Amino acid sequence: MAGARVLVHVRRAGPGGAAAFGQSVTGVFCPAHTDVARVSCGLERGHFLISDVPFPGSAVTVLKRPPFCPAKLGGATPGGRGGHAGVAAAVAVLLEAACGHVLLTRRATTLRHFPNVWVPPGGHLEPGEELVAAGLRELAEETGLHLEPGTFSWHLLGLWESLFPPALSWGPPRCHHIVTYLGLRSAEPRQRLQARLCPSPCEVSAVAWLEPLVLEAIAATEDGAEGPGPGPGSFPGELPATVGIMELSADGFRNSQIPTGILLRRAPAHGPDLERVSTGTKFALGRWRAGPGRGNRE
């Protein structure tokens, strides 16, 4: 989205300040040989602050980066269009229907960042916005779904450090975000939510309500490992061979099917990107699978 953005600030054993583009925010809080840290986070004076100690209004959660994060490996200097002086704050929401299915969207092929990749609805945090309000706004803008107060609960899943391109083999980063993943559980059944879907073709090329068994398999697929990733038969239980999606066509959105294996692909280390589930989404699904006992609830 165009316009002003909320920038990420970091504070560790001192006053802190704005995170620099290409600096590993996760690396500020964890040893070099690890990729995860326990932090406190929240909004403070117009910034999204990540700290090693709690502060008023903050929540304790996990901050993580992928093992192949360009900011971790070095050489993460801005390149091409879209480079910014700082690190932008973003919000994404895993919307769970009453039946346990979770909504994912496939990004439009025309988007500059992560085209054709499956993610939850999300986008930049705007000045003056609370995290949940930003998540609800992005959900409505991308899918047409408006959730009324009192019809859902939420909890903080964790923070993910995201750069695009996601690996140095694809060129220098053009954007750098800290994504706050929120889990939203609707009291409404999937069929009622589905009937209100009106995805934006500028941002979304398909949507899917995925069942828990498929979601758990996606979360267990590790990016950064060698090979194309496991197939549906590699997991305990009977994964379906295909999953139903609602896909954009010339006449609107139509029901379609894709092989489940597409959603189990690993991020390729080299060559062109593939239709897959983003690494950050896998992180969020892993946190979702662990349950809502961690973080804030409403």
Phi, psi and omega in degrees: 000145178279165176105186183295146179234151174277127181263155180271131172246150178237148179218120176218119177050042179169190184290329178078190181173188183292138174288139181271143175304130179088347173281133177286110178296318178300321181296339176295331189246000180223158175297159185297332184274000179240170184229017184215146179215154173265125186222168169252141183216158178166178180270135179214116176051048174082001178243161170262111188259134172242127188224158176274354177227152179297154175217164185306127179083002184276163175233147178268132180204187180260137171246129184221153173231159175286156180297338180260019182304124180303326180291334177282320187275349179094163179079013184273067175260149184302143178220144175067201181283157172089000178291139181233155182293329184240189178255126184271148176268134179228162180226138175225147185236128168271107181268117180254125175284168183301333181277353179100353176286146182242141182271125170238153179236146174263124183293146181298148181291343181274353181286145183287327186247126179053050177295145174066020180253142181276128183213166168282161173302141181179174180175192184292145170281130181263152180305134179085355182271144167277160185299314182293320178299319178296318178297317178294321178296313181295321177301315180292317182295322186271329186240348184081001181273124174249123178258124180279147176305140180089353181257003181208158169243164182214157171210156181279122181272318181158178181245139181233132177270118187237128172236149174229132355300154187281351179223146182296335179295344180262002179113171182291149182298145176247344174210155186215121183226155159252118183260123172270116178267127178246139172263120177248124177249115181277146174279354183270149176289158182302321183297323180288320177293318180301322182295338181263358181295132174214074188296150178276117181293344176290335185241335189233132175255345178194158174228155179211138170261111186258137182284158184306321181299318178292319180298319178295322177294320178298314182298331182276354181275115189270121173281147182100346176276161180284153175095170185282348183107158182288154174269175181304328182284356182276355186248148175297149184087174185254095176285142176293150179290331179226162174235146179278137177226162171251114191247144178290133174228179181298334182258014183118210180259137180230156177287139181211180179226144170230152176299137178302329181301333177300322182282349180259004179294148171270155175295127181290141179283332182219166176079186182293152177288163182237160168296125186194178171267135184296154180298320178296324178295321177298318175301311182297321179294325175297320177290321177298318181296328180289346176101164186274016184288343181260141174092195186271150174227156175244000000 
